[in-house]
Amino acid sequence: MRIIKPLGNVITLTSTANSFSNATLVYIATGNQATINVAYSNGTNRYSFSIPASNFMFVEKSPTDVLTANVAVSATAAAYKG
């Protein structure tokens, strides 16, 4: 069973940086292969990774980090129990 607790509305993440209201966990779903970039708030890239087509992933990040994507993906801040 897969459970997600969204903390906001789903947005379309693209090349415009988004911090997801300082969330530390972001759910990303994509129909096409996507490259996700995680950057410091000043725009300096921290790391990048790929998500295969028709897949989803949870990204854990620092609250002030921002995300961008090379193609449009669906994304929302999420919560989890540790």
N, C-alpha and C positions, 0 to 999 in steps of 0.2 A: 504494500500500500504506500502511495506517495502522498504526503501531506504538505501543504504550503500555507503559511499564514501571511497573506499579503498585508503590507503596511501602507499601501497607497494604490492608486489606479495604475493600470498598465500603460506604459508610454512606448512610443517608437524611438528606440535609441539609434542614433546615427552618428555622424562625425561631430555633432554638437555635444560638448562635454556636459556631463550630468553627475552630480554627487548623490542624487537620490535622497535629498534632505539629510545628509550626513549619515545615512544607513551604513551598517557594517556588513550586511548580507544582501545581495541582489540576485534575483531569479531572472535568468535570460533564456528565452526560447527563440529558435530560429527555424525557418523553412529552408534556407540556403546556408552553405558553409559560410561562417563568419569569423573574422578576426576581431577580438576584443582587446582594446588597449586600456590599461590602468595607469593613470598618471597622478602625480602630486597635484595639489590645487593650483600650483603655478604653471601647470601644463607639461612639466618635465616627465617624460615617460618612465614608469617604474618597470612594467613588464607587459607582454602581450601573449595571447594564447588563441587557439582556434577551437571553434565548436563545429562539429560535423553537421551536415545538413539534416533537417528534421530531428533536432535534438534539443535538449535543454541542459542548463548547468546553473549551479549556485556559485556565486563569486563572493568570497570573503575579502573585505578590503578595509583600510583605515577609514574612519568617518569622513575625513576631508578629501580623500582620493576621489577622482572623477573617472568616469568610464566613457569610452567612445567605441563605435563599431564601424567597420568598413562597408557594411550593408545594413539595411534596416532590420532590426531585431526587436522583439517585444521584451520589455523588462519592467520589473517592479521591485521595490524594496520589500524584503521579507524578514521573518523572524524565525528563530529556532530555539529549542531547549538544548542546553549543553550537557 
